Amino acid sequence: MQMCRLKSFIRRKRKKYRKSNSDYVAENVLSRDFYAEKPNQKMVCRCHRI
């Protein structure tokens, strides 16, 4: 490595994330009923990080 002038570096370890208890859980308004009589009446999205 010295002859080719190469250098190595140590990569940092990633932080370990621990799961936390959710403080606020929204109530289940839709109750898994996704049928809507009109368009744009019910809209759903998945939110992971707020």
C-alpha positions in Angstrom: 0.0 0.0 0.0 2.9 2.4 0.7 4.3 1.7 -2.8 1.1 2.6 -4.5 0.4 5.5 -2.1 -2.9 4.0 -1.0 -4.5 4.9 2.3 -7.2 3.2 4.2 -9.8 4.6 6.5 -12.1 3.1 9.1 -15.8 3.7 8.6 -17.8 4.9 11.5 -20.4 2.5 13.0 -24.0 3.4 12.5 -26.0 4.4 15.6 -28.3 1.8 17.0 -31.8 3.1 17.3 -34.1 1.8 20.0 -37.8 1.5 19.6 -39.7 3.9 21.8 -43.3 3.7 23.0 -45.6 6.0 21.1 -47.1 8.7 23.3 -50.0 9.5 21.1 -52.1 7.0 19.0 -54.8 8.4 16.8 -58.2 6.9 17.0 -59.3 4.5 14.2 -61.8 6.8 12.3 -62.0 4.8 9.1 -62.2 1.3 10.8 -60.6 0.0 7.6 -63.7 1.0 5.5 -62.1 2.6 2.5 -65.2 2.8 0.3 -66.3 6.3 -0.5 -69.5 7.4 -2.2 -67.9 10.4 -3.9 -64.4 11.0 -5.1 -62.0 12.8 -2.7 -64.3 11.9 0.3 -61.7 9.8 2.1 -58.0 10.2 1.8 -55.4 8.0 3.5 -51.6 8.2 3.7 -48.9 6.4 5.6 -47.0 8.7 7.9 -43.8 7.2 9.4 -42.0 10.3 10.6 -43.6 13.5 11.7 
